[in-house]
């Protein structure tokens, strides 16, 4: 039998719950009817302990674009990205950059991260997938990640990407790097996301504005991109949390492992708010009329249904009652064709699946 991971995983960070209950972990994009400046939009969210939208990749950008287009047509909303006029580079653990082997100039909204290659510090796009080194010279070479994902990995293991404060440390980092190309804990970026969220998404659209452009909103033209704009302009207000739709078809165990490795976990639906969020998310995501694995599993010993870290307490079964042994299959799916209800399924059948993703913030706490 498959060993099911019953260890508790971190609860997904709760944010982006605009005009909704703060307890909802999976709230989807919610759009206000008013248009206002970037600072006012930020305050609208912050007054409810929320945040403007943060985009992590092109999938997020595409979903946000479709959502807003379906609701208000060609207009677009503010994003949680703004230019930090007082930006000074620091290491990912918050330490000042006092030892430097490379002069980096960022302009036009660039985001540049530093990696060691051929024993030298070199510039790369932060979205590139590379090996990386955490503190204490721990090289992770078989799980390439972008810079933010690499820093997140180190944080989950009580560390940070490695920082370098003198030539001796630099020599040791290079020596422990085994001639690989790998990230270190240095990013150069004049723009930052709200709440210091770490995202490598940086796809700018063309802007011909002559005013000082210190804030970003969605570009109204396709394909989806970011648009620089003066912060005093008006745009709609949009907040969200994210669910990942994985169209690759895998069996339940493979889907569980995929989500745990590349995101946070196979999706858990813990209450009615979560259920509503998933329904809305799938309805606003194109071409999702399928059956998806979720993180729902039946104990083969006791027969009750569980998520990875707790029993199921709120449910949405297709036939109202939870399937029971010995007639039930032991894994759970969510069915778009059945009004987003749950049903049991043979764990070896292959389906696309839904992951949820823990948010990662660059609150540079020192972990040495």
C-alpha positions in Angstrom: 0.0 0.0 0.0 1.1 3.6 -0.6 2.4 5.3 2.4 0.4 8.5 2.9 2.2 11.5 4.3 0.4 12.4 7.6 2.9 14.9 8.8 1.5 18.4 9.2 2.5 20.9 6.5 2.6 24.6 6.9 -0.8 26.3 6.5 -0.9 28.4 3.4 -0.3 32.0 4.2 -3.6 33.9 4.4 -3.7 37.1 2.3 -5.4 38.6 -0.7 -8.9 38.1 0.8 -10.4 41.4 -0.4 -14.0 41.9 0.8 -14.0 38.3 2.2 -13.5 36.5 5.5 -9.9 36.7 6.6 -10.0 33.0 7.4 -10.3 32.0 3.8 -7.0 30.5 2.6 -7.9 30.2 -1.1 -9.9 33.3 -2.0 -9.7 34.0 -5.7 -9.5 37.4 -7.5 -12.1 39.9 -6.2 -12.6 43.1 -8.1 -14.0 46.3 -6.7 -16.1 48.7 -8.8 -14.2 51.8 -7.9 -11.2 53.2 -9.7 -8.6 54.9 -7.6 -4.9 55.7 -7.2 -2.3 53.0 -6.4 -1.8 54.2 -2.9 -5.5 54.3 -2.2 -5.9 50.8 -3.7 -3.1 49.6 -1.4 -4.9 51.1 1.6 -8.2 49.5 0.7 -6.6 46.1 0.9 -4.3 46.9 3.9 -7.3 48.1 5.9 -8.6 44.6 5.8 -5.2 43.0 6.4 -5.0 42.1 2.7 -2.7 43.0 -0.2 -2.8 44.0 -3.9 -2.3 41.2 -6.4 1.1 39.7 -6.8 1.9 37.7 -10.0 4.3 34.8 -9.8 4.3 33.6 -13.4 2.6 33.9 -16.8 -0.1 31.6 -15.7 -1.1 34.1 -12.9 -0.9 37.0 -15.4 -3.1 35.2 -17.9 -5.7 34.3 -15.2 -5.8 37.8 -13.8 -6.1 39.2 -17.3 -9.0 36.9 -18.1 -10.7 37.5 -14.8 -10.7 41.3 -15.2 -11.6 41.2 -18.9 -14.6 39.1 -18.1 -15.8 41.5 -15.4 -15.0 45.0 -16.8 -13.9 44.6 -20.4 -10.8 46.3 -21.6 -9.9 48.2 -18.4 -7.3 46.8 -16.0 -6.4 46.8 -12.3 -3.5 47.9 -10.2 -0.9 45.3 -9.2 1.1 45.1 -6.0 4.3 46.1 -7.8 6.0 49.5 -7.3 9.4 51.1 -7.7 11.4 51.5 -4.5 13.3 54.8 -5.0 15.5 54.1 -2.0 16.5 50.6 -3.0 19.9 49.4 -1.9 21.1 45.8 -2.5 21.2 43.5 0.5 21.7 39.8 0.9 18.6 37.6 1.2 19.1 37.3 5.0 19.0 41.1 5.4 22.7 41.7 5.8 24.2 44.8 4.0 26.3 44.3 0.9 29.7 45.1 2.1 31.7 42.6 0.0 31.0 42.8 -3.7 32.7 41.2 -6.8 30.3 42.6 -9.5 28.9 46.0 -10.4 25.3 45.7 -11.5 23.2 48.4 -13.1 19.4 47.7 -13.3 17.2 49.8 -15.4 13.8 49.7 -17.2 12.3 47.4 -14.5 15.0 44.8 -14.8 15.5 42.1 -12.1 19.0 40.7 -11.9 20.1 37.9 -9.6 23.7 36.7 -9.0 25.1 33.2 -9.5 28.5 31.7 -9.4 29.7 30.4 -12.7 33.3 29.5 -13.7 34.3 30.7 -10.2 33.0 34.2 -11.0 30.0 36.3 -9.9 27.7 36.7 -12.9 24.4 38.3 -13.7 21.3 36.2 -14.7 17.6 36.7 -15.1 16.1 35.7 -11.7 13.6 33.5 -13.4 16.3 31.2 -14.8 16.4 27.7 -13.2 19.7 26.9 -11.5 21.3 24.9 -8.8 21.7 26.9 -5.6 23.7 27.1 -2.3 22.1 27.7 1.1 24.0 28.9 4.1 26.7 26.6 5.6 27.8 25.9 2.0 25.0 23.5 1.3 24.8 23.0 -2.5 21.5 21.8 -3.9 22.4 20.7 -7.4 19.7 18.2 -8.4 16.6 20.5 -7.9 17.1 23.6 -10.1 14.9 26.5 -9.2 14.5 30.1 -10.0 16.0 32.5 -7.5 12.8 33.0 -5.4 12.1 29.3 -5.3 15.7 28.6 -4.3 15.4 31.1 -1.4 12.1 29.6 -0.4 13.7 26.2 -0.3 16.5 27.4 1.9 14.0 29.2 4.2 12.0 26.0 4.6 15.2 24.4 5.9 15.9 27.1 8.4 18.5 28.9 6.3 18.9 31.4 3.4 20.7 31.4 0.1 24.3 31.8 1.0 25.7 35.3 1.7 29.4 36.3 1.3 31.0 38.9 3.5 34.8 38.5 2.7 37.3 36.9 0.3 37.7 33.8 2.5 34.0 33.0 2.4 34.0 33.7 -1.3 36.8 31.2 -1.9 35.0 28.6 0.2 31.7 29.1 -1.6 33.5 28.6 -4.9 35.3 25.5 -3.7 32.1 23.9 -2.3 30.3 24.7 -5.6 32.0 21.8 -7.4 32.3 23.9 -10.6 28.5 24.2 -10.9 26.5 27.3 -11.8 24.5 28.1 -8.7 22.5 31.0 -7.1 23.8 32.9 -4.2 21.7 35.2 -2.0 22.0 38.4 -4.0 19.2 40.1 -6.0 19.3 43.5 -7.7 15.9 45.0 -8.3 14.5 48.6 -8.1 10.9 47.3 -8.1 9.3 45.3 -5.3 6.0 43.6 -4.7 3.7 44.5 -1.8 4.6 42.8 1.5 8.1 42.2 0.0 6.8 39.1 -1.8 9.4 37.3 -3.8 8.4 36.9 -7.4 10.6 36.6 -10.6 7.7 37.5 -12.9 8.8 40.6 -14.8 7.2 40.9 -18.3 6.8 44.6 -19.2 4.5 45.9 -21.9 5.3 49.1 -23.8 4.6 52.4 -22.1 4.8 55.8 -23.6 4.0 57.8 -20.5 6.3 60.7 -19.8 5.4 61.0 -16.1 7.4 59.3 -13.4 6.3 55.7 -13.5 6.6 54.2 -10.1 3.7 51.8 -10.0 2.4 48.9 -12.2 -0.9 47.8 -13.4 -2.2 45.1 -15.8 -1.6 46.0 -19.5 -4.9 46.1 -21.3 -3.4 44.6 -24.5 -2.5 40.9 -25.2 -0.5 39.0 -24.4 -0.7 39.8 -20.6 2.1 41.9 -19.3 2.9 44.7 -16.8 2.5 48.4 -17.5 4.4 51.1 -15.8 2.2 54.0 -14.7 2.2 57.0 -12.5 0.9 56.1 -9.1 -1.6 59.0 -9.0 -3.5 57.5 -12.0 -6.8 55.6 -11.4 -7.3 51.9 -12.0 -9.4 49.2 -10.4 -8.6 47.4 -7.2 -7.9 43.6 -7.3 -6.8 41.1 -4.7 -6.3 37.3 -4.8 -4.7 34.1 -3.6 -3.5 31.4 -5.9 -4.4 27.8 -6.8 -2.3 25.9 -9.4 -4.0 24.0 -12.1 -1.7 21.2 -13.4 -2.9 19.8 -16.7 -0.3 17.0 -16.7 -2.2 13.7 -16.0 -0.8 11.6 -13.1 -2.1 9.1 -10.7 -3.0 10.3 -7.2 0.4 9.4 -5.5 2.3 11.0 -8.4 0.2 14.1 -8.2 0.7 14.3 -4.4 4.5 14.1 -4.9 4.5 16.6 -7.7 2.6 19.2 -5.7 4.8 18.7 -2.6 8.0 19.0 -4.7 7.1 21.9 -7.0 4.4 23.8 -5.0 3.2 23.2 -1.5 0.7 20.4 -1.5 -2.1 18.7 -3.3 -5.1 21.0 -2.9 -7.1 20.8 0.4 -10.6 22.2 0.6 -11.3 22.8 4.3 -14.5 24.7 4.3 -17.3 26.3 2.2 -15.1 29.4 1.5 -12.4 27.1 0.1 -15.0 25.3 -2.0 -16.4 28.5 -3.4 -12.9 29.8 -4.2 -12.0 26.6 -6.1 -15.3 26.8 -8.1 -14.7 30.4 -9.0 -11.0 29.8 -9.9 -11.8 26.9 -12.2 -14.7 28.8 -13.8 -12.4 31.7 -14.7 -9.6 29.5 -15.9 -9.9 28.6 -19.6 -10.4 25.0 -20.8 -10.9 23.5 -17.3 -13.9 21.2 -17.8 -12.2 18.2 -16.3 -11.9 15.9 -13.3 -9.0 16.9 -11.0 -7.2 15.1 -8.2 -7.3 16.9 -4.9 -5.6 16.0 -1.6 -8.4 13.8 -0.4 -7.6 10.2 0.7 -9.4 7.5 2.5 -7.7 5.7 5.3 -7.4 2.0 4.4 -7.3 1.1 8.0 -10.1 3.2 9.6 -12.2 4.1 6.5 -12.5 7.8 7.2 -11.5 10.5 4.7 -8.5 12.7 5.4 -6.4 15.6 4.0 -2.7 15.3 4.5 -2.7 16.8 8.0 -6.3 16.4 9.4 -9.6 14.7 8.9 -12.2 16.0 6.5 -14.7 18.1 8.5 -16.6 19.9 5.8 -17.4 18.1 2.5 -19.1 18.5 -0.8 -19.6 14.9 -2.0 -21.5 14.3 -5.2 -23.9 11.9 -3.4 -24.0 13.9 -0.2 -22.6 11.1 2.0 -18.9 10.2 2.0 -18.1 6.9 0.1 -17.7 4.0 2.5 -15.5 0.9 2.4 -15.5 -1.8 1.1 -17.2 -0.4 -2.0 -15.4 2.9 -2.2 -12.2 3.8 -4.0 -9.5 5.3 -1.8 -8.7 8.7 -3.5 -10.7 11.8 -4.1 -11.4 14.0 -7.2 -13.3 17.2 -7.9 -15.6 17.1 -10.9 -16.2 20.3 -13.0 -19.0 18.5 -14.9 -20.7 17.6 -11.6 -21.0 21.2 -10.2 -17.5 21.0 -8.7 -18.5 18.2 -6.3 -16.2 15.5 -4.9 -16.3 11.8 -5.7 -14.1 8.8 -5.0 -11.8 7.4 -7.7 -9.3 4.6 -8.2 -6.0 6.0 -7.1 -4.2 4.6 -10.1 -6.3 6.4 -12.7 -4.5 9.4 -14.2 -6.0 12.9 -14.0 -4.9 16.5 -14.1 -4.7 17.9 -10.6 -4.9 21.0 -8.3 -2.0 22.2 -6.1 -2.0 25.0 -3.7 1.0 27.2 -3.2 2.4 28.7 0.0 3.3 32.4 -0.4 6.8 33.4 0.2 7.7 36.9 1.5 11.1 38.5 1.6 10.8 39.6 5.2 14.6 39.4 5.5 14.9 37.7 8.9 18.4 36.6 9.6 19.0 32.9 9.7 22.7 32.2 10.1 
